Amino acid sequence: MQLSTTSTEYVRVPISVTEAGAAVVPTSDAVSMAFMTPGATPGALDFKSATWETDTTTSPDTFYARCLVGPAGVVTLTAAMYDVWVKVEDNPEIPVRKASGRLYVT
């Protein structure tokens, strides 16, 4: 994904959750996202508040973790390349995963 430093928009990462082979709705779990230089691993303070978006036009529904990025967003990024990480706080698991691809801010 590519966006401008002057743009404020959601960065979305699709999230798929299954338990015993059945799809699970993750939207009751807290979600956060981190934007790191390639190769860096996020620490607790790197994660920013994110929300859920549900696409009900797909079957099964598609769930996205999303964070508003830009001057009027949750986080403002400088021009660079970023790895995007997502943390979902469930019980007892709290998975932290790097999204595929990179975010390019120009």
Steps between C-alpha positions, in 0.01 A plus 500: 500500500620853430376823654606862522627669816218752449226235483292378795356156433454155648770240456318166499631150566274199442471276806387138485423309820398137532445269793463126444468574128208741539518874427496723809388864518793693658333840536449478877878481548714813539718562196802724445755558224866599480689654208868406506804542280567171317670246722403668829280319751237711679502554874198567719521879450509469119142375473230755420127469549317331215140403429317224316327518164272221377434438132167317493494482119734197514417151617617442763530861621846657465640676807757779480711656771530867406694799629446859388835625371585860411500854637147465643541134593613285791857501369686729259776335297795664324592409143653152520426130461327317789414150611151490651440289810167405658435396860169340600434472873302186564497265799731316551671573165636840396634446148737756349544453125670689220271573206609393155633770273628843594356846551668772293453858619613768254 
